[in-house]
Amino acid sequence: MCGKEPAEPGEVELRPLSARSVVLSLLLGTHPPELPVRDLVRLVEPFGVGQSTLRAALSRMVAAGDLWRAGAVYGLSDRLLERQRRQDDAVHPETRPWTGDWEMAVVTATGRGPAERAGLRTELTRLRLAELREGVWLRPATLLRPWPDGLAGVTRSFTARPETSSRELAAALWPLGEWAATARALLGHVARARRPADRFTAFAAVVRHLLADPVLPPELLPADWPGAALRAACTGYQREVADAVHGRAPA
């Protein structure tokens, strides 16, 4: 939010609920990401979103290209389907055992403007690479994910083994202590949250935090790394939301 200081390590930053954020979070957690309006009315009611407010938000979201509408059914636009994929990958990353190799991407394109450079940095960060020095990005070669076609013309990819300690390199590339402290704070917050709105905002923050997890192999992580616990808590909440979406009573 504009004017707000960034959260310190270990602090939990919870964004206020709006009708738009509730609808998006529900659809991002639903597979396939589409719901009839009658279900949306039922699902947003515990968060204090009335029917008239919901319908106004849905109209604005369709006009903005966030959602499509077919009769009484609303679903995520193609642009937000990519966001759903990233969130799914953050909660359930696909990995392989680590052999000691590192992925390396070297930026080869020149003459790009500020917006293009910023977009490239964002894309490489989403791939969970970190910048060793300008134009050189790397991570342990453990993640199973497609390499975007758009990066083929601006980067060259390699696999290599560093001469320095991989554990020290990982600690230098990612703020692992800060990430872990915030993850533990989030786990504490979700354990204390009781009201539906509090749980909803807390788990929205959990998903945002998992998007910043480098998903390193266990050999390179500090002791008592909370990543698995945070993912397990998030997966449990997703099951609760799925049960609510489909009208199933809690077990």
N, C-alpha and C positions, 0 to 999 in steps of 0.2 A: 504494500500500500504506500502511496506517496507520502513522504515525510516520516515514515516509520523506520526506526533504527533496525538493522538486521538482528535476528535473535542470536544471543550468545550461545556457545556450545553448552548443551545440556538444557537450554530453554526450549519450551514448546511453543511454536507459533501457530495459533489456531485462527483461521480466517472466519469472519462472520458468515452465517448462513444467509443465502438469498434464494428466491424461488429458482433462479437460473442455476445456481450451484447445486441445489438439491436435485433438480431434474437431470443435469449433466452427470452427477455422481451416480445416480440410480441407473441411468442408461449405460454409462461406462462400465458398470459392474454387471450388466445384464447381457446374456448371450442367447440369441442374437439381440443386438442393442435396439430394441423397438418395443413399445408398449402402447396399448390402447389408453385413451384419455381417462376412461373410468378407473383403470388400475393406477394411473398417475395420481388421480384425485385421492384415492385411498392411501397411497404410499406417502404422499407429502403431508397429509393431515397431521401426523405426529410431530412434524417439525414446524407447526404453526403457519403453514402456507394454506390459505383458503382457496376455494375453487375459482373465484374471480381473479385472484392474484395469479394463480397457476395458468389460467387460460390467457391472461395478458402476457405472461412470460413466454408461453409457448408461441404465441403469435410473433413476438419480437424475435425469438430464436429462429423461427422459420424464415423471417424476413432477413435476418443476419447471416443465414446460411449455416447455422449450427445444426439445425434439424431439418428433416423432410417430413411431409405429412401426406398420408394416403387415407382419405376418409377420416376416421376417428383414431387412427394409429399414427404415432410419432416415432421417428428413429433418428439415429445419429447420421450426420452427413458424412460423405467420403473423407473430408478433411479430419473429422473427429474419430473416424475409424482407425486412423493411424495413431492417434493419441491413445485409444483403447488398447491397440496392439502393444504400444510402449509400456502402458501400465501393466498389462498381462505379463509381459516379459520381465518387468521389475519384480512382480510378486512371485513369478514362477520361472526364473531364468533357466535356460538349458545350458548345461556345462559338460565338459569332458575332463577326465583326470589330467592333471598337469604333468608335463614331461620335463619342465624346466625351460621350455621355449617361450619367447615373447613375440607377440605381434608388433610390427612397426609399420606406421604409415608416414610417408614423407610427402609433404605438400610440394608439388612440382609446378603448379600453375603460378604465373606471375601477372602483374598488372590488374589485379582485382581491386574493386572499390571497397570502402569500409563495410557496406552492407553485405557484400559477397564474402568478405573475410569473416565477418561475424556469423553469417549463416554456416560457413564451413566449420568454424570452431564449435558451434552448437551441434552440428551433425556428428562430428568426431567425439564430442563429449557424450552424446546419446549412445554412441557405440561403446561407451565406457573405456575410452582411451584417455590418457592424460598426456599433457605436453611436457616433454623433457626439456626441449629448448625450441625456439621459434621454428615452426614448420615440421617438427619431429614429434610424433605421437606414438605411444606404445602402451601395452598392457600384457599380462600373462596370457598365453594362447590357450585359454580354457573355454571361452564362450562360443556357443554354437548359435550363430545368427547370420543372416544374409548381409553381404556387403552392398550398400546402396549403389545402384547403377550410376547415379549422378556423381559419385566420387571417383569413378574410373578415370575420368579425364583430368582430374586435378591432383591425384595422389598416386603414389606407387607403394605397394604393400610388400612387406618382407616378413620372414620369421628368423629370429636370431636369439643368441644367448648372451646376456650381458657379462662383462668381465667383472663387474662389481657384484656385491651381495644382492641377490634378488629381494631379500627381506628389507634391506636398507633402501633399495631403490623404490620399493612400494611405499615405504614410510615417507620417502621424500616426495613422491608424486601425488599422494592422496592424504588429506587430513583425517587419518583413521581414528585418532583419539577423539576429535570433535564429533565425527559421525557417530561413534559408539556412544558418547555421552548423550547426544540428542536422542538416539534410539532408546537408550535406557529410560530417559525422561518420558518418552512417548509410551513405553510399556507401562510405566507407573501411572501415567494419565489415563490410559484406556482401562486399566484395572480399577481405577477409582470412579470412572464415568458411569453413571446410572441412567440418566435421562436419555431418551433416544437422540435428541439434538446434540447432546454432549458427546455421545458415542460416535455419531455421524461425523461431526467436525474433527474428532480425534483421529478417526480412521482415515479421513481425507488427508490429514497431515501425515499419517503413517505412509500412505501411498506416495505422497510427494517426496518423503524422505527416502523411500526405497528406490525411487528413480535416481537418487544420487549415490546409491551403494555401488562401489566399483566391482562387486562380485568377484573378489580375489580368491584364489585357492587357499585352503586352510593353512597351508605351510607358510603363507605370507601374512597371516592375520595375527593381531595381538590375542593374548589369552582372553577367554570369556567374551568372544565377539558376539554381539547380540543380534546379528543379522537373521539367523535361523529362527530365533524366538519372535522377532518382529514379523517375519513372513508367516509363521504359524498363527500368530494372533490375527493378522490380516486375512488369512485364508478362512479362519473360523468365522470372522465377521462377514465375509463374503457369502458364506453358506447361510448365515442368518438373513442377509438381504435377499438371497435367492429364494429362501423359504417364504419370506414376506411377499416377494414379487409373485410367486406362484400360489399364494394363499395357503401355504402349509403351516400348520401349528408347530411351534417349537417342540423339540423332543424333550 
